[in-house]
Amino acid sequence: MPMIRVEMYAGRTPEQKKALVKALTEAFVATAGSTPESVQIVLQDIEKSDWASGGVLASEKG
């Protein structure tokens, strides 16, 4: 069973998440030949204060 993990900044609406998981599922099925029922997706919302790159918290970037 394929697993797709998405880590992203918090703040997306339930409608955006619904559209995202639908698009990811369709793309996986089209390219990897799986079935929609077998595709598992985990969405993890992360606050900008808990994400950093280049030694700087995302919450401190403009």
PDB file of N, CA, C, O and CB in Angstrom:
ATOM      1  N   MET A   1       0.847  -1.169   0.000  1.00  0.00           N
ATOM      2  CA  MET A   1       0.000   0.000   0.000  1.00  0.00           C
ATOM      3  C   MET A   1       0.894   1.233   0.000  1.00  0.00           C
ATOM      4  O   MET A   1       1.712   1.397   0.905  1.00  0.00           O
ATOM      5  CB  MET A   1      -0.965  -0.003   1.218  1.00  0.00           C
ATOM      6  N   PRO A   2       0.756   2.093  -0.985  1.00  0.00           N
ATOM      7  CA  PRO A   2       1.575   3.308  -1.038  1.00  0.00           C
ATOM      8  C   PRO A   2       1.156   4.310   0.033  1.00  0.00           C
ATOM      9  O   PRO A   2      -0.023   4.448   0.356  1.00  0.00           O
ATOM     10  CB  PRO A   2       1.478   3.956  -2.423  1.00  0.00           C
ATOM     11  N   MET A   3       2.150   5.000   0.569  1.00  0.00           N
ATOM     12  CA  MET A   3       1.913   6.021   1.592  1.00  0.00           C
ATOM     13  C   MET A   3       2.529   7.333   1.111  1.00  0.00           C
ATOM     14  O   MET A   3       3.705   7.386   0.749  1.00  0.00           O
ATOM     15  CB  MET A   3       2.514   5.591   2.981  1.00  0.00           C
ATOM     16  N   ILE A   4       1.727   8.374   1.113  1.00  0.00           N
ATOM     17  CA  ILE A   4       2.203   9.710   0.768  1.00  0.00           C
ATOM     18  C   ILE A   4       2.097  10.564   2.022  1.00  0.00           C
ATOM     19  O   ILE A   4       1.029  10.661   2.626  1.00  0.00           O
ATOM     20  CB  ILE A   4       1.383  10.334  -0.427  1.00  0.00           C
ATOM     21  N   ARG A   5       3.200  11.178   2.411  1.00  0.00           N
ATOM     22  CA  ARG A   5       3.217  12.058   3.588  1.00  0.00           C
ATOM     23  C   ARG A   5       3.444  13.486   3.108  1.00  0.00           C
ATOM     24  O   ARG A   5       4.351  13.751   2.319  1.00  0.00           O
ATOM     25  CB  ARG A   5       4.329  11.626   4.619  1.00  0.00           C
ATOM     26  N   VAL A   6       2.614  14.398   3.591  1.00  0.00           N
ATOM     27  CA  VAL A   6       2.729  15.796   3.213  1.00  0.00           C
ATOM     28  C   VAL A   6       2.880  16.623   4.483  1.00  0.00           C
ATOM     29  O   VAL A   6       1.996  16.637   5.339  1.00  0.00           O
ATOM     30  CB  VAL A   6       1.496  16.260   2.379  1.00  0.00           C
ATOM     31  N   GLU A   7       4.000  17.305   4.589  1.00  0.00           N
ATOM     32  CA  GLU A   7       4.225  18.229   5.696  1.00  0.00           C
ATOM     33  C   GLU A   7       4.148  19.633   5.106  1.00  0.00           C
ATOM     34  O   GLU A   7       4.841  19.950   4.139  1.00  0.00           O
ATOM     35  CB  GLU A   7       5.618  17.966   6.417  1.00  0.00           C
ATOM     36  N   MET A   8       3.302  20.464   5.696  1.00  0.00           N
ATOM     37  CA  MET A   8       3.103  21.797   5.155  1.00  0.00           C
ATOM     38  C   MET A   8       2.734  22.759   6.271  1.00  0.00           C
ATOM     39  O   MET A   8       2.316  22.357   7.357  1.00  0.00           O
ATOM     40  CB  MET A   8       2.019  21.788   4.068  1.00  0.00           C
ATOM     41  N   TYR A   9       2.901  24.051   5.970  1.00  0.00           N
ATOM     42  CA  TYR A   9       2.495  25.058   6.950  1.00  0.00           C
ATOM     43  C   TYR A   9       1.010  24.915   7.260  1.00  0.00           C
ATOM     44  O   TYR A   9       0.211  24.612   6.375  1.00  0.00           O
ATOM     45  CB  TYR A   9       2.805  26.481   6.434  1.00  0.00           C
ATOM     46  N   ALA A  10       0.654  25.130   8.491  1.00  0.00           N
ATOM     47  CA  ALA A  10      -0.750  25.101   8.904  1.00  0.00           C
ATOM     48  C   ALA A  10      -1.493  26.260   8.251  1.00  0.00           C
ATOM     49  O   ALA A  10      -0.897  27.278   7.898  1.00  0.00           O
ATOM     50  CB  ALA A  10      -0.878  25.171  10.451  1.00  0.00           C
ATOM     51  N   GLY A  11      -2.800  26.090   8.096  1.00  0.00           N
ATOM     52  CA  GLY A  11      -3.618  27.187   7.607  1.00  0.00           C
ATOM     53  C   GLY A  11      -4.479  26.867   6.404  1.00  0.00           C
ATOM     54  O   GLY A  11      -5.296  27.694   5.998  1.00  0.00           O
ATOM     55  N   ARG A  12      -4.318  25.677   5.818  1.00  0.00           N
ATOM     56  CA  ARG A  12      -5.176  25.334   4.686  1.00  0.00           C
ATOM     57  C   ARG A  12      -6.566  24.968   5.176  1.00  0.00           C
ATOM     58  O   ARG A  12      -6.732  24.439   6.276  1.00  0.00           O
ATOM     59  CB  ARG A  12      -4.573  24.176   3.872  1.00  0.00           C
ATOM     60  N   THR A  13      -7.552  25.252   4.356  1.00  0.00           N
ATOM     61  CA  THR A  13      -8.935  24.942   4.701  1.00  0.00           C
ATOM     62  C   THR A  13      -9.207  23.460   4.459  1.00  0.00           C
ATOM     63  O   THR A  13      -8.461  22.800   3.736  1.00  0.00           O
ATOM     64  CB  THR A  13      -9.915  25.818   3.884  1.00  0.00           C
ATOM     65  N   PRO A  14     -10.270  22.939   5.060  1.00  0.00           N
ATOM     66  CA  PRO A  14     -10.642  21.543   4.772  1.00  0.00           C
ATOM     67  C   PRO A  14     -10.895  21.320   3.279  1.00  0.00           C
ATOM     68  O   PRO A  14     -10.593  20.246   2.758  1.00  0.00           O
ATOM     69  CB  PRO A  14     -11.894  21.152   5.574  1.00  0.00           C
ATOM     70  N   GLU A  15     -11.440  22.311   2.593  1.00  0.00           N
ATOM     71  CA  GLU A  15     -11.697  22.179   1.153  1.00  0.00           C
ATOM     72  C   GLU A  15     -10.384  22.066   0.375  1.00  0.00           C
ATOM     73  O   GLU A  15     -10.286  21.284  -0.571  1.00  0.00           O
ATOM     74  CB  GLU A  15     -12.518  23.383   0.639  1.00  0.00           C
ATOM     75  N   GLN A  16      -9.379  22.846   0.773  1.00  0.00           N
ATOM     76  CA  GLN A  16      -8.070  22.757   0.114  1.00  0.00           C
ATOM     77  C   GLN A  16      -7.437  21.390   0.352  1.00  0.00           C
ATOM     78  O   GLN A  16      -6.851  20.806  -0.560  1.00  0.00           O
ATOM     79  CB  GLN A  16      -7.131  23.871   0.620  1.00  0.00           C
ATOM     80  N   LYS A  17      -7.552  20.885   1.567  1.00  0.00           N
ATOM     81  CA  LYS A  17      -6.982  19.576   1.877  1.00  0.00           C
ATOM     82  C   LYS A  17      -7.706  18.470   1.104  1.00  0.00           C
ATOM     83  O   LYS A  17      -7.076  17.529   0.623  1.00  0.00           O
ATOM     84  CB  LYS A  17      -7.056  19.304   3.390  1.00  0.00           C
ATOM     85  N   LYS A  18      -9.012  18.588   0.991  1.00  0.00           N
ATOM     86  CA  LYS A  18      -9.786  17.610   0.235  1.00  0.00           C
ATOM     87  C   LYS A  18      -9.344  17.596  -1.226  1.00  0.00           C
ATOM     88  O   LYS A  18      -9.167  16.530  -1.815  1.00  0.00           O
ATOM     89  CB  LYS A  18     -11.291  17.915   0.336  1.00  0.00           C
ATOM     90  N   ALA A  19      -9.167  18.782  -1.807  1.00  0.00           N
ATOM     91  CA  ALA A  19      -8.714  18.875  -3.195  1.00  0.00           C
ATOM     92  C   ALA A  19      -7.297  18.321  -3.353  1.00  0.00           C
ATOM     93  O   ALA A  19      -6.987  17.664  -4.347  1.00  0.00           O
ATOM     94  CB  ALA A  19      -8.766  20.332  -3.674  1.00  0.00           C
ATOM     95  N   LEU A  20      -6.443  18.590  -2.366  1.00  0.00           N
ATOM     96  CA  LEU A  20      -5.067  18.102  -2.418  1.00  0.00           C
ATOM     97  C   LEU A  20      -5.016  16.581  -2.399  1.00  0.00           C
ATOM     98  O   LEU A  20      -4.332  15.981  -3.228  1.00  0.00           O
ATOM     99  CB  LEU A  20      -4.261  18.663  -1.253  1.00  0.00           C
ATOM    100  N   VAL A  21      -5.728  15.945  -1.468  1.00  0.00           N
ATOM    101  CA  VAL A  21      -5.662  14.485  -1.388  1.00  0.00           C
ATOM    102  C   VAL A  21      -6.281  13.839  -2.626  1.00  0.00           C
ATOM    103  O   VAL A  21      -5.837  12.773  -3.054  1.00  0.00           O
ATOM    104  CB  VAL A  21      -6.372  13.988  -0.123  1.00  0.00           C
ATOM    105  N   LYS A  22      -7.289  14.466  -3.195  1.00  0.00           N
ATOM    106  CA  LYS A  22      -7.879  13.939  -4.429  1.00  0.00           C
ATOM    107  C   LYS A  22      -6.865  14.007  -5.561  1.00  0.00           C
ATOM    108  O   LYS A  22      -6.681  13.031  -6.288  1.00  0.00           O
ATOM    109  CB  LYS A  22      -9.158  14.720  -4.806  1.00  0.00           C
ATOM    110  N   ALA A  23      -6.200  15.163  -5.720  1.00  0.00           N
ATOM    111  CA  ALA A  23      -5.222  15.343  -6.792  1.00  0.00           C
ATOM    112  C   ALA A  23      -4.016  14.411  -6.611  1.00  0.00           C
ATOM    113  O   ALA A  23      -3.539  13.821  -7.581  1.00  0.00           O
ATOM    114  CB  ALA A  23      -4.755  16.804  -6.841  1.00  0.00           C
ATOM    115  N   LEU A  24      -3.527  14.280  -5.379  1.00  0.00           N
ATOM    116  CA  LEU A  24      -2.401  13.384  -5.126  1.00  0.00           C
ATOM    117  C   LEU A  24      -2.756  11.934  -5.439  1.00  0.00           C
ATOM    118  O   LEU A  24      -1.965  11.210  -6.044  1.00  0.00           O
ATOM    119  CB  LEU A  24      -1.947  13.506  -3.675  1.00  0.00           C
ATOM    120  N   THR A  25      -3.939  11.520  -5.027  1.00  0.00           N
ATOM    121  CA  THR A  25      -4.389  10.157  -5.292  1.00  0.00           C
ATOM    122  C   THR A  25      -4.485   9.912  -6.787  1.00  0.00           C
ATOM    123  O   THR A  25      -3.982   8.903  -7.283  1.00  0.00           O
ATOM    124  CB  THR A  25      -5.742   9.893  -4.622  1.00  0.00           C
ATOM    125  N   GLU A  26      -5.124  10.820  -7.511  1.00  0.00           N
ATOM    126  CA  GLU A  26      -5.277  10.663  -8.958  1.00  0.00           C
ATOM    127  C   GLU A  26      -3.918  10.627  -9.655  1.00  0.00           C
ATOM    128  O   GLU A  26      -3.711   9.828 -10.569  1.00  0.00           O
ATOM    129  CB  GLU A  26      -6.131  11.802  -9.530  1.00  0.00           C
ATOM    130  N   ALA A  27      -3.000  11.481  -9.232  1.00  0.00           N
ATOM    131  CA  ALA A  27      -1.670  11.513  -9.846  1.00  0.00           C
ATOM    132  C   ALA A  27      -0.918  10.211  -9.584  1.00  0.00           C
ATOM    133  O   ALA A  27      -0.261   9.681 -10.480  1.00  0.00           O
ATOM    134  CB  ALA A  27      -0.860  12.707  -9.314  1.00  0.00           C
ATOM    135  N   PHE A  28      -1.012   9.700  -8.370  1.00  0.00           N
ATOM    136  CA  PHE A  28      -0.315   8.442  -8.045  1.00  0.00           C
ATOM    137  C   PHE A  28      -0.884   7.299  -8.865  1.00  0.00           C
ATOM    138  O   PHE A  28      -0.133   6.506  -9.432  1.00  0.00           O
ATOM    139  CB  PHE A  28      -0.428   8.121  -6.536  1.00  0.00           C
ATOM    140  N   VAL A  29      -2.192   7.210  -8.930  1.00  0.00           N
ATOM    141  CA  VAL A  29      -2.830   6.130  -9.681  1.00  0.00           C
ATOM    142  C   VAL A  29      -2.446   6.212 -11.156  1.00  0.00           C
ATOM    143  O   VAL A  29      -2.159   5.189 -11.777  1.00  0.00           O
ATOM    144  CB  VAL A  29      -4.363   6.188  -9.520  1.00  0.00           C
ATOM    145  N   ALA A  30      -2.439   7.418 -11.723  1.00  0.00           N
ATOM    146  CA  ALA A  30      -2.125   7.598 -13.137  1.00  0.00           C
ATOM    147  C   ALA A  30      -0.673   7.264 -13.465  1.00  0.00           C
ATOM    148  O   ALA A  30      -0.387   6.750 -14.547  1.00  0.00           O
ATOM    149  CB  ALA A  30      -2.421   9.018 -13.549  1.00  0.00           C
ATOM    150  N   THR A  31       0.234   7.547 -12.553  1.00  0.00           N
ATOM    151  CA  THR A  31       1.653   7.348 -12.852  1.00  0.00           C
ATOM    152  C   THR A  31       2.215   6.035 -12.334  1.00  0.00           C
ATOM    153  O   THR A  31       3.168   5.506 -12.907  1.00  0.00           O
ATOM    154  CB  THR A  31       2.443   8.470 -12.281  1.00  0.00           C
ATOM    155  N   ALA A  32       1.647   5.501 -11.266  1.00  0.00           N
ATOM    156  CA  ALA A  32       2.198   4.280 -10.670  1.00  0.00           C
ATOM    157  C   ALA A  32       1.316   3.055 -10.870  1.00  0.00           C
ATOM    158  O   ALA A  32       1.727   1.936 -10.561  1.00  0.00           O
ATOM    159  CB  ALA A  32       2.421   4.492  -9.203  1.00  0.00           C
ATOM    160  N   GLY A  33       0.108   3.258 -11.383  1.00  0.00           N
ATOM    161  CA  GLY A  33      -0.752   2.127 -11.679  1.00  0.00           C
ATOM    162  C   GLY A  33      -1.400   1.464 -10.484  1.00  0.00           C
ATOM    163  O   GLY A  33      -1.742   0.283 -10.539  1.00  0.00           O
ATOM    164  N   SER A  34      -1.572   2.200  -9.416  1.00  0.00           N
ATOM    165  CA  SER A  34      -2.193   1.665  -8.209  1.00  0.00           C
ATOM    166  C   SER A  34      -3.711   1.886  -8.281  1.00  0.00           C
ATOM    167  O   SER A  34      -4.228   2.380  -9.283  1.00  0.00           O
ATOM    168  CB  SER A  34      -1.592   2.336  -6.930  1.00  0.00           C
ATOM    169  N   THR A  35      -4.401   1.519  -7.223  1.00  0.00           N
ATOM    170  CA  THR A  35      -5.836   1.814  -7.137  1.00  0.00           C
ATOM    171  C   THR A  35      -6.040   2.939  -6.133  1.00  0.00           C
ATOM    172  O   THR A  35      -5.259   3.070  -5.190  1.00  0.00           O
ATOM    173  CB  THR A  35      -6.657   0.544  -6.725  1.00  0.00           C
ATOM    174  N   PRO A  36      -7.073   3.750  -6.316  1.00  0.00           N
ATOM    175  CA  PRO A  36      -7.311   4.848  -5.369  1.00  0.00           C
ATOM    176  C   PRO A  36      -7.468   4.353  -3.927  1.00  0.00           C
ATOM    177  O   PRO A  36      -7.017   5.010  -2.988  1.00  0.00           O
ATOM    178  CB  PRO A  36      -8.557   5.626  -5.780  1.00  0.00           C
ATOM    179  N   GLU A  37      -8.101   3.210  -3.759  1.00  0.00           N
ATOM    180  CA  GLU A  37      -8.346   2.675  -2.422  1.00  0.00           C
ATOM    181  C   GLU A  37      -7.069   2.283  -1.691  1.00  0.00           C
ATOM    182  O   GLU A  37      -7.049   2.231  -0.461  1.00  0.00           O
ATOM    183  CB  GLU A  37      -9.254   1.484  -2.512  1.00  0.00           C
ATOM    184  N   SER A  38      -6.013   2.010  -2.429  1.00  0.00           N
ATOM    185  CA  SER A  38      -4.779   1.576  -1.784  1.00  0.00           C
ATOM    186  C   SER A  38      -3.866   2.736  -1.394  1.00  0.00           C
ATOM    187  O   SER A  38      -2.922   2.555  -0.624  1.00  0.00           O
ATOM    188  CB  SER A  38      -4.037   0.641  -2.694  1.00  0.00           C
ATOM    189  N   VAL A  39      -4.147   3.923  -1.923  1.00  0.00           N
ATOM    190  CA  VAL A  39      -3.290   5.078  -1.649  1.00  0.00           C
ATOM    191  C   VAL A  39      -3.636   5.675  -0.286  1.00  0.00           C
ATOM    192  O   VAL A  39      -4.773   6.083  -0.049  1.00  0.00           O
ATOM    193  CB  VAL A  39      -3.438   6.149  -2.762  1.00  0.00           C
ATOM    194  N   GLN A  40      -2.661   5.721   0.592  1.00  0.00           N
ATOM    195  CA  GLN A  40      -2.821   6.303   1.920  1.00  0.00           C
ATOM    196  C   GLN A  40      -2.100   7.649   1.948  1.00  0.00           C
ATOM    197  O   GLN A  40      -0.973   7.761   1.467  1.00  0.00           O
ATOM    198  CB  GLN A  40      -2.269   5.347   3.030  1.00  0.00           C
ATOM    199  N   ILE A  41      -2.747   8.666   2.511  1.00  0.00           N
ATOM    200  CA  ILE A  41      -2.146   9.994   2.581  1.00  0.00           C
ATOM    201  C   ILE A  41      -2.252  10.515   4.003  1.00  0.00           C
ATOM    202  O   ILE A  41      -3.312  10.448   4.627  1.00  0.00           O
ATOM    203  CB  ILE A  41      -2.826  10.970   1.586  1.00  0.00           C
ATOM    204  N   VAL A  42      -1.136  11.036   4.509  1.00  0.00           N
ATOM    205  CA  VAL A  42      -1.109  11.652   5.832  1.00  0.00           C
ATOM    206  C   VAL A  42      -0.723  13.119   5.651  1.00  0.00           C
ATOM    207  O   VAL A  42       0.332  13.427   5.098  1.00  0.00           O
ATOM    208  CB  VAL A  42      -0.107  10.907   6.796  1.00  0.00           C
ATOM    209  N   LEU A  43      -1.572  14.007   6.114  1.00  0.00           N
ATOM    210  CA  LEU A  43      -1.289  15.443   6.076  1.00  0.00           C
ATOM    211  C   LEU A  43      -0.876  15.880   7.472  1.00  0.00           C
ATOM    212  O   LEU A  43      -1.550  15.575   8.456  1.00  0.00           O
ATOM    213  CB  LEU A  43      -2.529  16.262   5.573  1.00  0.00           C
ATOM    214  N   GLN A  44       0.230  16.591   7.546  1.00  0.00           N
ATOM    215  CA  GLN A  44       0.695  17.088   8.834  1.00  0.00           C
ATOM    216  C   GLN A  44       0.873  18.596   8.738  1.00  0.00           C
ATOM    217  O   GLN A  44       1.721  19.088   7.993  1.00  0.00           O
ATOM    218  CB  GLN A  44       2.023  16.395   9.262  1.00  0.00           C
ATOM    219  N   ASP A  45       0.065  19.318   9.497  1.00  0.00           N
ATOM    220  CA  ASP A  45       0.180  20.773   9.565  1.00  0.00           C
ATOM    221  C   ASP A  45       1.271  21.139  10.565  1.00  0.00           C
ATOM    222  O   ASP A  45       1.305  20.627  11.684  1.00  0.00           O
ATOM    223  CB  ASP A  45      -1.177  21.427   9.963  1.00  0.00           C
ATOM    224  N   ILE A  46       2.157  22.028  10.143  1.00  0.00           N
ATOM    225  CA  ILE A  46       3.253  22.453  10.997  1.00  0.00           C
ATOM    226  C   ILE A  46       3.235  23.971  11.088  1.00  0.00           C
ATOM    227  O   ILE A  46       3.172  24.663  10.072  1.00  0.00           O
ATOM    228  CB  ILE A  46       4.618  21.939  10.458  1.00  0.00           C
ATOM    229  N   GLU A  47       3.290  24.473  12.289  1.00  0.00           N
ATOM    230  CA  GLU A  47       3.332  25.926  12.486  1.00  0.00           C
ATOM    231  C   GLU A  47       4.654  26.480  11.970  1.00  0.00           C
ATOM    232  O   GLU A  47       5.688  25.816  12.046  1.00  0.00           O
ATOM    233  CB  GLU A  47       3.141  26.288  13.983  1.00  0.00           C
ATOM    234  N   LYS A  48       4.611  27.694  11.449  1.00  0.00           N
ATOM    235  CA  LYS A  48       5.825  28.315  10.928  1.00  0.00           C
ATOM    236  C   LYS A  48       6.897  28.458  12.011  1.00  0.00           C
ATOM    237  O   LYS A  48       8.089  28.483  11.705  1.00  0.00           O
ATOM    238  CB  LYS A  48       5.499  29.682  10.334  1.00  0.00           C
ATOM    239  N   SER A  49       6.479  28.550  13.261  1.00  0.00           N
ATOM    240  CA  SER A  49       7.451  28.653  14.358  1.00  0.00           C
ATOM    241  C   SER A  49       8.138  27.322  14.642  1.00  0.00           C
ATOM    242  O   SER A  49       9.087  27.272  15.424  1.00  0.00           O
ATOM    243  CB  SER A  49       6.764  29.152  15.621  1.00  0.00           C
ATOM    244  N   ASP A  50       7.666  26.238  14.010  1.00  0.00           N
ATOM    245  CA  ASP A  50       8.262  24.921  14.184  1.00  0.00           C
ATOM    246  C   ASP A  50       8.984  24.438  12.929  1.00  0.00           C
ATOM    247  O   ASP A  50       9.331  23.262  12.830  1.00  0.00           O
ATOM    248  CB  ASP A  50       7.198  23.926  14.575  1.00  0.00           C
ATOM    249  N   TRP A  51       9.211  25.332  11.976  1.00  0.00           N
ATOM    250  CA  TRP A  51       9.835  24.979  10.701  1.00  0.00           C
ATOM    251  C   TRP A  51      10.956  25.965  10.449  1.00  0.00           C
ATOM    252  O   TRP A  51      10.761  27.170  10.611  1.00  0.00           O
ATOM    253  CB  TRP A  51       8.798  24.986   9.525  1.00  0.00           C
ATOM    254  N   ALA A  52      12.111  25.491  10.060  1.00  0.00           N
ATOM    255  CA  ALA A  52      13.235  26.395   9.787  1.00  0.00           C
ATOM    256  C   ALA A  52      14.017  25.920   8.577  1.00  0.00           C
ATOM    257  O   ALA A  52      14.027  24.731   8.257  1.00  0.00           O
ATOM    258  CB  ALA A  52      14.164  26.497  11.008  1.00  0.00           C
ATOM    259  N   SER A  53      14.665  26.849   7.914  1.00  0.00           N
ATOM    260  CA  SER A  53      15.604  26.526   6.857  1.00  0.00           C
ATOM    261  C   SER A  53      16.688  27.588   6.861  1.00  0.00           C
ATOM    262  O   SER A  53      16.422  28.763   7.114  1.00  0.00           O
ATOM    263  CB  SER A  53      14.899  26.439   5.469  1.00  0.00           C
ATOM    264  N   GLY A  54      17.891  27.171   6.583  1.00  0.00           N
ATOM    265  CA  GLY A  54      19.001  28.104   6.578  1.00  0.00           C
ATOM    266  C   GLY A  54      19.260  28.726   7.938  1.00  0.00           C
ATOM    267  O   GLY A  54      19.803  29.827   8.027  1.00  0.00           O
ATOM    268  N   GLY A  55      18.875  28.027   8.998  1.00  0.00           N
ATOM    269  CA  GLY A  55      19.108  28.529  10.347  1.00  0.00           C
ATOM    270  C   GLY A  55      18.126  29.584  10.805  1.00  0.00           C
ATOM    271  O   GLY A  55      18.342  30.226  11.832  1.00  0.00           O
ATOM    272  N   VAL A  56      17.040  29.775  10.056  1.00  0.00           N
ATOM    273  CA  VAL A  56      16.054  30.810  10.397  1.00  0.00           C
ATOM    274  C   VAL A  56      14.671  30.178  10.443  1.00  0.00           C
ATOM    275  O   VAL A  56      14.280  29.432   9.545  1.00  0.00           O
ATOM    276  CB  VAL A  56      16.088  31.988   9.370  1.00  0.00           C
ATOM    277  N   LEU A  57      13.929  30.495  11.518  1.00  0.00           N
ATOM    278  CA  LEU A  57      12.545  30.015  11.607  1.00  0.00           C
ATOM    279  C   LEU A  57      11.714  30.652  10.502  1.00  0.00           C
ATOM    280  O   LEU A  57      11.896  31.823  10.169  1.00  0.00           O
ATOM    281  CB  LEU A  57      11.931  30.331  13.002  1.00  0.00           C
ATOM    282  N   ALA A  58      10.807  29.875   9.945  1.00  0.00           N
ATOM    283  CA  ALA A  58       9.929  30.383   8.902  1.00  0.00           C
ATOM    284  C   ALA A  58       9.074  31.532   9.413  1.00  0.00           C
ATOM    285  O   ALA A  58       8.708  32.424   8.647  1.00  0.00           O
ATOM    286  CB  ALA A  58       9.043  29.268   8.368  1.00  0.00           C
ATOM    287  N   SER A  59       8.755  31.515  10.692  1.00  0.00           N
ATOM    288  CA  SER A  59       7.944  32.590  11.274  1.00  0.00           C
ATOM    289  C   SER A  59       8.696  33.911  11.320  1.00  0.00           C
ATOM    290  O   SER A  59       8.080  34.963  11.490  1.00  0.00           O
ATOM    291  CB  SER A  59       7.496  32.209  12.676  1.00  0.00           C
ATOM    292  N   GLU A  60      10.025  33.877  11.169  1.00  0.00           N
ATOM    293  CA  GLU A  60      10.825  35.100  11.207  1.00  0.00           C
ATOM    294  C   GLU A  60      11.127  35.632   9.808  1.00  0.00           C
ATOM    295  O   GLU A  60      11.683  36.720   9.659  1.00  0.00           O
ATOM    296  CB  GLU A  60      12.125  34.847  11.952  1.00  0.00           C
ATOM    297  N   LYS A  61      10.763  34.871   8.800  1.00  0.00           N
ATOM    298  CA  LYS A  61      11.003  35.302   7.420  1.00  0.00           C
ATOM    299  C   LYS A  61       9.839  36.163   6.952  1.00  0.00           C
ATOM    300  O   LYS A  61       8.703  35.982   7.390  1.00  0.00           O
ATOM    301  CB  LYS A  61      11.195  34.081   6.475  1.00  0.00           C
ATOM    302  N   GLY A  62      10.127  37.082   6.079  1.00  0.00           N
ATOM    303  CA  GLY A  62       9.108  38.011   5.575  1.00  0.00           C
ATOM    304  C   GLY A  62       8.207  37.483   4.558  1.00  0.00           C
ATOM    305  O   GLY A  62       7.325  38.198   4.084  1.00  0.00           O
TER     306      GLY A  62
END
